[in-house]
Amino acid sequence: MTVRERIQLALAGERPDVVPFTLYEWMSDDATAVAALGQLGLGLIRHAGTYQAHTPNVTYHSENFVRDGRRWNRHTIRTPVGEVSRLSQEGWVQEYYVRRPEDYRVLEFMVRDTRYQPSYDTFRALDHELGDRGVTLIGAGRSPLQTILVDYAGLERFSCDIADECEELCSLYHALVEKQRELLWIIAEGPGEVVKLWENLTGEVIGAQRFAHLHLPFYEEWGRVLHAHGKRLIAHFDGRLACLSDGLAASPLDGLESLTPPPEGDLSLGEARRLFPRKVLWVNLSVSRYFDPPECLQAHVRDLLAQAQPWKGLLFEISEDLPANWRESVPTVLKVLAGTRC
């Protein structure tokens, strides 16, 4: 069984001959080391869209500069109803687009101005080039509420505005729901098997009630359409999920990707398997574990495997940070997973 076949079978909720271990393709440019680990069983995960987007009435400007020895970027969105900007340092956002309620209106104009069109051939070419080295997932951005939180407003502003039931935030949310419905059908009718939402969601920020009212309806619509077209829907959940477990269990999501055990997360792998018995669990090993002595790292992986039985729909991955010692520690994990061969 090839690495690609293993990953595909696990993502379908089945048991491949060996529990897969994967790495986001973009995390390393050391092609020689990645290829050598591929021979040991490491799979690559490529993300690609099956669509293109453009905004005919919106312009964008990006300015890079150095301040105090650090690289900065200011990204500005200009629309007929105003402009907003985001300031980042070394890739980390320092100031988000939304600083006042009126800024949501600018972003809503951009959203409603967005035009989607299929880009199926590009996806097929990228997937073909990856071949048996791994699997290409259909990147679908984030759900509406997570788009506002993660990409537009940031935690502090979002928390205040959603608590106040800010009219402008609510209007932007509904605009995103409508616009992403257009995107859904393009994705559903195109190539690829697994659609991924980059949720980066943690339960304490959203809460069970808002999750039920503002996330679940979106997942239900997307799941219904994608399933009817033979596709599966997974979501990148790398945060604390215990308070959302009832909603997640009831959702049509086929899998939880980047599921992170304690102490970063708050669900053990055993609890996740009990709560979500029919969902794919794609487990992100905590980065600190890779620096444990090899025998301790092996024992940790064995413990996770014991918790996750039966091993249907189970994968491990590096999805958050690439540990500095990955060339030495990844073979240690692969050696344990090789012991799952059936």
C-alpha positions in Angstrom: 0.0 0.0 0.0 1.4 3.4 -1.0 1.6 6.4 1.4 -1.2 8.0 -0.6 -3.4 5.0 -0.4 -2.9 4.8 3.4 -3.9 8.4 3.9 -6.9 8.1 1.6 -8.1 5.0 3.4 -7.7 6.5 6.8 -9.5 9.7 5.7 -12.4 7.5 4.5 -12.7 6.2 8.1 -11.1 2.9 7.4 -8.0 1.0 8.7 -5.0 1.1 6.3 -2.1 -1.4 6.7 -0.2 1.1 8.8 -1.5 4.1 10.8 -0.3 7.1 8.6 1.9 10.0 9.7 1.9 13.2 7.7 3.5 16.6 7.3 2.2 19.8 5.8 4.2 20.1 2.6 5.1 23.7 3.0 6.8 23.2 6.4 10.2 22.2 5.0 12.2 23.0 1.9 14.7 20.2 2.6 13.5 18.0 -0.2 16.3 15.4 0.4 15.3 14.8 4.0 11.6 14.8 3.2 12.1 12.2 0.5 14.2 10.0 2.8 11.5 10.1 5.4 8.9 9.4 2.7 10.7 6.1 2.1 10.1 5.3 5.8 6.4 6.2 5.5 6.0 9.9 6.0 3.2 11.4 3.8 2.9 14.9 2.5 -0.3 17.0 2.8 -0.7 19.6 0.0 -3.5 22.2 0.2 -5.0 23.6 -3.0 -8.1 25.4 -4.0 -10.5 24.3 -6.8 -11.5 28.0 -7.3 -10.2 31.4 -8.0 -11.5 34.7 -6.5 -11.4 38.3 -7.6 -12.9 41.6 -6.5 -13.4 43.9 -9.4 -14.2 47.0 -7.3 -11.6 46.5 -4.5 -7.9 47.2 -4.6 -5.1 45.9 -2.3 -1.8 47.4 -1.4 1.0 45.7 0.5 3.9 47.6 2.0 7.0 45.9 3.5 9.4 47.7 5.8 12.0 47.1 8.5 11.7 48.6 12.0 14.0 47.9 14.9 15.6 45.1 13.0 12.3 43.3 12.4 10.3 42.8 9.2 6.9 44.5 9.1 4.0 44.5 6.6 1.0 46.7 6.3 -1.8 45.3 4.1 -4.5 47.8 3.0 -7.9 47.0 1.5 -9.5 50.0 -0.4 -13.1 50.0 -1.4 -15.7 52.6 -2.5 -17.0 52.7 1.1 -13.6 53.2 2.8 -10.4 51.4 3.6 -9.0 49.2 6.3 -5.4 48.0 7.0 -3.7 45.2 8.9 -0.2 45.5 10.4 2.0 42.4 10.9 5.4 41.8 12.4 7.4 38.8 11.2 4.1 37.2 10.0 2.2 37.8 13.3 -0.7 40.3 13.2 -0.2 43.3 15.5 -3.2 45.3 14.4 -6.2 43.8 12.7 -8.4 45.3 10.0 -11.3 46.0 12.4 -10.7 48.8 14.9 -14.2 50.3 14.9 -17.6 49.0 14.0 -17.6 50.9 10.6 -14.6 48.8 9.5 -16.9 45.8 9.2 -18.8 47.6 6.5 -15.6 47.9 4.4 -15.0 44.2 4.7 -18.6 43.4 3.9 -18.3 45.4 0.7 -15.2 43.3 -0.2 -17.0 40.1 0.6 -20.1 40.9 -1.5 -17.8 42.1 -4.3 -16.0 38.7 -4.5 -16.5 36.7 -7.7 -15.6 33.0 -7.7 -14.8 30.8 -10.7 -13.7 27.2 -11.0 -10.0 26.4 -11.2 -10.3 22.6 -11.5 -7.4 22.0 -13.9 -4.9 23.7 -11.5 -6.0 21.4 -8.6 -5.7 18.3 -10.8 -2.2 19.3 -12.0 -1.0 19.9 -8.4 -2.5 16.6 -7.2 -1.0 14.7 -10.1 2.5 16.2 -9.4 2.3 15.2 -5.7 1.5 11.6 -6.8 1.9 8.8 -4.3 3.9 10.9 -1.9 0.8 12.2 -0.2 -2.7 13.7 -0.6 -4.0 17.0 -1.8 -6.8 18.5 0.3 -9.3 21.1 -1.1 -8.6 24.2 0.9 -11.9 26.1 1.6 -10.9 28.9 3.9 -12.7 29.3 7.2 -16.4 29.3 8.2 -18.0 32.8 8.5 -17.6 33.4 12.2 -14.0 32.1 12.2 -13.1 34.3 9.2 -14.2 37.4 11.2 -12.4 36.3 14.4 -9.1 35.0 13.0 -8.7 37.1 9.8 -10.5 40.3 10.3 -11.0 41.4 13.9 -8.8 39.4 16.3 -9.8 38.0 19.6 -10.2 41.2 21.7 -12.2 43.2 19.2 -14.3 40.2 18.2 -15.1 39.2 21.8 -16.4 42.7 22.6 -18.4 43.1 19.4 -20.1 39.7 19.5 -21.0 40.2 23.2 -22.6 43.5 22.2 -24.3 41.9 19.2 -22.7 44.5 17.0 -25.0 45.2 14.0 -22.1 45.6 11.6 -20.5 42.3 12.7 -23.8 40.5 12.2 -24.3 41.9 8.8 -20.8 40.8 7.7 -21.5 37.3 9.1 -24.6 37.0 6.9 -22.8 38.3 3.9 -20.1 35.7 4.4 -22.7 32.9 4.7 -24.3 33.9 1.4 -21.1 34.3 -0.5 -19.6 31.1 0.8 -22.7 29.3 -0.4 -21.6 30.2 -4.0 -18.2 28.8 -3.2 -19.6 25.6 -1.8 -21.2 24.6 -5.1 -18.0 25.2 -7.1 -16.1 23.0 -4.7 -18.8 20.3 -4.6 -18.9 20.0 -8.4 -15.1 19.9 -8.8 -12.3 17.4 -8.3 -10.9 16.2 -5.0 -12.3 14.0 -2.2 -11.7 15.9 1.1 -12.6 19.5 1.8 -10.8 21.2 4.7 -11.9 24.2 6.7 -9.1 26.1 8.5 -11.1 26.8 11.6 -8.4 27.3 14.3 -11.2 27.1 16.7 -11.1 26.9 20.5 -14.2 26.3 22.6 -13.8 29.0 25.3 -13.8 31.8 22.8 -17.0 30.7 21.0 -19.0 28.8 23.7 -21.5 26.0 23.1 -24.5 28.2 22.5 -22.9 30.3 19.8 -21.3 27.3 18.3 -24.7 25.7 18.0 -26.3 28.9 16.5 -23.5 30.2 14.3 -21.3 27.2 13.4 -23.4 24.1 13.2 -25.9 25.5 10.5 -22.9 26.2 8.3 -21.4 22.8 8.8 -24.8 21.1 8.2 -25.3 22.9 4.9 -21.8 22.2 3.7 -21.8 18.6 4.9 -25.2 18.0 3.2 -24.0 19.3 -0.2 -20.5 17.8 -0.1 -21.7 14.4 1.0 -24.3 14.4 -1.9 -21.3 15.0 -4.3 -19.2 12.2 -2.8 -16.9 14.4 -0.8 -15.9 14.5 2.9 -15.6 17.6 5.2 -12.9 17.9 7.9 -12.0 20.9 10.0 -8.7 22.1 11.5 -9.4 22.2 15.3 -6.2 22.7 17.2 -7.7 24.2 20.3 -9.6 23.2 23.4 -12.8 21.4 22.4 -14.4 19.8 25.5 -17.2 22.4 25.9 -18.1 21.9 22.2 -18.1 18.1 22.2 -21.9 17.7 22.0 -22.2 20.0 19.0 -19.2 18.4 17.3 -20.6 15.0 17.8 -23.9 16.0 16.2 -22.2 17.8 13.3 -21.8 16.3 9.9 -18.0 16.9 10.0 -16.3 13.7 8.9 -13.1 14.5 10.8 -11.2 16.7 13.2 -7.8 17.6 11.9 -4.9 18.9 14.1 -6.6 17.5 17.2 -4.1 18.2 19.9 -4.1 16.1 23.2 -3.5 17.8 26.6 -1.9 19.9 27.8 -2.5 22.2 24.8 -5.9 20.6 24.1 -8.4 19.5 26.7 -9.6 16.2 25.2 -7.5 13.0 25.6 -7.4 10.9 22.5 -9.3 8.2 24.4 -12.1 10.8 25.2 -12.1 12.0 21.6 -12.5 8.4 20.3 -15.4 7.8 22.7 -17.1 11.1 21.9 -16.6 10.9 18.2 -16.5 7.2 17.4 -17.3 7.6 13.7 -15.2 10.7 12.9 -11.7 10.7 11.6 -9.2 11.8 14.2 -6.1 13.4 12.7 -3.8 13.9 15.7 -1.2 16.6 16.0 1.6 15.6 18.4 2.6 18.4 20.7 5.9 19.9 19.5 7.6 19.6 22.9 7.2 15.8 22.7 9.7 15.6 19.8 12.4 16.7 22.1 11.8 13.9 24.6 14.4 11.1 24.7 13.5 8.6 22.0 12.2 6.0 24.4 9.9 8.5 26.0 8.6 9.7 22.6 8.0 6.1 21.6 6.1 5.4 24.8 3.9 8.5 24.3 3.0 7.4 20.7 2.2 3.9 22.0 0.0 5.4 24.7 -1.9 7.4 22.1 -2.3 4.4 19.9 -3.7 2.4 22.8 -6.2 5.2 23.5 -7.3 5.4 19.9 -8.2 1.8 19.3 -9.7 0.6 17.0 -7.4 2.3 14.5 -10.0 3.1 11.9 -9.9 6.7 10.7 -6.7 7.5 12.7 -3.8 9.5 11.5 -0.9 11.4 13.1 0.6 14.6 11.8 2.9 17.6 12.2 0.5 20.5 11.6 1.4 23.4 13.9 5.2 23.9 14.1 8.0 21.9 12.6 10.3 20.8 15.5 13.9 21.8 15.0 15.0 18.1 15.5 12.5 16.7 13.0 15.0 14.9 10.9 15.9 12.8 14.0 12.6 12.6 15.8 10.2 11.8 13.0 11.9 8.4 12.3 11.3 7.6 15.9 7.5 8.2 15.5 7.5 6.3 12.2 9.2 3.3 13.8 6.4 3.0 16.4 3.7 3.4 13.7 5.3 0.7 11.6 4.4 -1.6 14.5 0.7 -1.1 13.7 1.1 -3.0 10.4 -1.7 -5.5 9.8 
